């Protein structure tokens, strides 16, 4: 099982605007081929690093991929004052993050409710997506059975009554369904994540609108290497949804994970299986890294590379200046030279330049 170093790995947190003006927080970390995550409904870019439920996911995948992830509208560090959680709005969020991150082509992983968004994005922008993954996800929320619809209605009432309460009694219902095999510490973390990542009103509204998301009709259009990873005992999104994706997308491969947890935990035998499958699936994309590295290193001077490497760790210009014993103005000049040589422009130039460097592995 992969070992985890102590301390929070560096990440860059940035903001971009969706077409409707909503500010979306996204973060970049890791080294290797770019992997963009079509996010699940519970996330917090900062809080997740401290979590025994999510940290292993961030650390282990970041060892071989440049991870781009974002907080869904109304959640985490993104704008909370949002009422439109429609599929079209969420596709716009993914498009904004993909453009701001600066990678012309990347692998895309749909987690949980991110499935319809990732499917629609890939259908609209096939030239941007090198390969597609689904993790505990689905293509449509409209094919619930009568029992599943009753459960959905019950969940909505639980959210209204207990989401914001200091005690976690009501939130624990969701936690027990997502990670039934977790320790008490892991369950407490997920209890807390629900409260800090989204308000009660948004949790109800977003869940209701996500329930209308449907991308089934687009599955036959997809022509991209596809991998589906799904826990056999998943109680949030049953295994049948992963099977449907694999049987409908041409050439897709299904990997059943021996787990009852919607979020596979670090100490489960299924976790190294998950990591190995993702690593091997991304290997063809890693082949572009040597060429990208040569291009970046050939274009930039040694000093410009030094400045860019520090910027990629999240340091500000004043901190870079102190580290290299330069003036802030000199650092700014070097960064402008980097942007000009790499052909990146605008507010996302710093992130795009750092992303080019990180993608070289």
Secondary structure, DSSP 8 states (H G I E B T S, - for coil): -----SS----EEEEEE-TTS-EEEEEEEESSEEEEEE--SS--TTGGGG-TTTHHHHHHHHTTEEEEEE--TTSTTS-S------HHHHHHHHHHHHHHHT-SSEEEEEEGGGHHHHHHHHHH-TTTEEEEEEES--SBSS---HHHHHHHHHHHHHHHHHTT-SS-TTHHHHHHHH-TT--HHHHHHHHHHHHHH--HHHHHHHHHHHTT-B-GGGGGG--SEEEEEEETT-SSS-HHHHHHHHHHSTT-EEEEES-S-SS--TTSHHHHHHHHHHHHHHHHHHTTHHHHHHHHHHHS-HHHHHHHHHHHTT--HHHHHHHHT--HHHHHHHHHHHHHHHT--STTHHHHHHHHHHTT-
